[in-house]
Structures are given as C-alpha cells and as structure tokens.
Amino acid sequence: MPAGGGAITEVLSSIGRISELMFEGHWHAFSKAVESLAQGSLRLNQNLWGSMGGGGGSSLRGSSPVSSGYATRGKQIESKFAK
C-alpha cells in the first residue's frame, strides 16, 4: 500500500490547522486587550497618584491647601437636623 493519507487524514489535518490559527488569533486578541487594560490602568494611576506607576515627581498637583495639608472650614456648619 502506498504511504499517504486518505480523505479522513486530510480533513483532520485541516481541522488541526484551522483550530491552531483560531487559537493563536484569539490569544493575540486577548493579549492585546489585556495590554491595553494595563496601560489604561497605569495612566489612571499616574493621573490619580502622581508618583505611582513610574510617574515620578513628589509634588501633588491640584492640592488646594499648602503642600497637600488638610482643608479647614471657613464657617461653622449647622446641622439641618438640630432643633
């Protein structure tokens, strides 16, 4: 008998190639999505906490009190439930 494949062998090898390409494609798409998510999280962390995630710099931008202290009330707040 000649050494070769039949129809079933050809079909199975085609299914194997197709499933391999699908697996690689899905894995590539998934890895790109995870990479984008990681970059977005890093960008958010840099915007929220300046020095986190390699942002560098110890100054806190946008802090209203001097050098990120606590804000104080300008007037007394009355409770609306007090009688």
Secondary structure as GFF3:
##gff-version 3
##sequence-region A 1 83
A	DSSP	alpha_helix	7	48	.	.	.	ID=ss1
A	DSSP	three_ten_helix	66	68	.	.	.	ID=ss2
###
